């Protein structure tokens, strides 16, 4: 396999891992809210209240662009230093999700210092970091290692 093809394959893996991590970071809070609301009130119709066709693509695009500014350097560091541990990606996801969620004033509203809101953000980030680790993070930096000898 040529070096260029290997790099292209790695970049594709990173992009796919990032896309699925973003989808996870959006779906986890929605599902948690739906479950908590359904358990609390016995009303499961909140799942259908979320406008999947209208707001979901916009949410994915917004989170993809905004979170990349925060998590992009972390991915580059992981690739450069061959960081492959689950904890690194889970912690990076939690920090990114919390920082991104708190930095968007309309999304946070008055809930910025609410531990429940911050917990939702951190949970979504840990789930997203775990998904990224499963798809792309376990092989971080395998193209930057040099063969001994």
Buried (B, 14 or more C-beta within 10 A) or exposed (E): EEEEEEEEEBEEBBEEBBBBBBBBBBBBBBEBBBEEBBEEEEEEEBBEEEEEEEEBEEBBEBBBEBBBEBBEEBBEBBBEEEBBEBEBBBBBBBBBBBBBBBEEEEBBEEBEEEEEBBEBBBBBBBBBBBBBBBBBBBBBBEBEEEEEE
